[in-house]
Amino acid sequence: MTTTAQEERTTDDLKALAEQAGRDLEDASALEILQWAADTFGRRFCVTSSMEDAVVAHLASRAMPGVDVVFLDTGYHFEETIGTRDAVEAVMDVNVITLTPRQTVAEQDAEYGPKLHDRDPDLCCFLRKVKPLEEGLKGYLAWATGLRRDESETRANTPVVGWDEKRQKVKISPIARWTQDDVDAYVAEHGVLTNPLLMDGYASVGCAPCTRRTLAGEDARAGRWAGRAKTECGLHG
């Protein structure tokens, strides 16, 4: 598809395309879903990655070598997360794009007070994740995520292809139907980079102040904003 053809699609066209693809590709493999995205959107498609692992980035690089991989550097990441990003950029056939918030942590502290993440985590996530991603995705028609249905109840109905109403874009979750065992098997088969913290008791890796190790029997995201009703940062609803 040419860039011109892509740009001629209306929002209604894109929404209908997403909903149809969600039905048609429900039983497709992750690679087939990403190949559809690459063929449909070309360079106006990107992958977002928290650098918990590089599974979706690796899959997407097979479908579209040199694919843009968007990473949000919130200023609160573990060193291991930044190291994973740097390693992905060095060894994989992808183009890593690092987004940063408008304010540094120090500037945010000066305006809102220190440790906003403790006092108002929703606002902190909005300033350091949601808003930068909104700006960073403006040039794309579609984006891919690593969301999986088995991660939490809030993600149980994630479509493999759906419509992101908030951003008016096609949202692709190629491994939505995968389990943790599927992820582990793919990592082992392809030697995919993963965040070292996954081997140190963390089942899900976010910003350091708001992430703890998980306990036996907890779901994968129980270590995020532990002790709060908050379960999502706002990027996915």
Disulfide bonds with the S-S distance in Angstrom:
none
